Amino acid sequence: MKETRPRGRPRESALDERILEATLRLLAEVGYAHMSYEEIAMAAHTTRATIYLRYSSKAVLATTAIAYARRSFTLAPLTGDTRLDLLAQLRHFQESMDAPYSLPLVGVALAEAQSTPELLAALREYVISTRREGLRAILQQAQARSELEPSTDIELAVAQLIGSYYALSIAGKSVAADWPERVVGQLLAGIAYKVPPS
């Protein structure tokens, strides 16, 4: 049987990466509304027509870029040591958020929530939910091992861990290199199971 090849030119992964990297950078620098195909094409060393062939709309391009942004994120295997597992997750989170476009991208998605809700939906699906899932699993397992108070609100604890980074950044405070150690230490001090005095 004769093998058939798909019509058209084959996708070039390096070109797709250049387009998506350029999209992420421009989203962070100028925002979604002001980002243009011309600027993306120039930054990616390609043409508008080539981008249109790959991505049917600017919203599709932007959401694909957000999904691409999580390409290097993998949940680290859990060791069973609550503190070490939380630290590993938060160090990776801090590293990813310190990337040039990460925090501005969150701001863009929030700012465009009314006009282009796909951006925030993509950020939640491809980035935020994965991160929260990892932290939630660590805390749930710790609670199952009776390391945490039975009344611990796991969802609130997850929000405290991640949210402290955003809160410090928005307040204009620098997020120190030892932020993971400090926030994990403070959180666990508050929710760790305390044996009542005999």
Salt bridges, closest charged atoms under 4 A:
ASP16 OD1 - ARG11 NH2 3.16
ASP16 OD1 - ARG54 NE 3.08
GLU21 OE2 - ARG71 NH2 2.99
GLU29 OE1 - ARG25 NH1 3.20
GLU38 OE2 - ARG48 NH1 2.50
GLU147 OE2 - ARG145 NE 2.74
GLU155 OE1 - ARG132 NH2 2.99
GLU155 OE2 - ARG136 NE 2.54
ASP178 OD1 - ARG182 NH1 3.66
GLU181 OE2 - ARG91 NH2 2.54
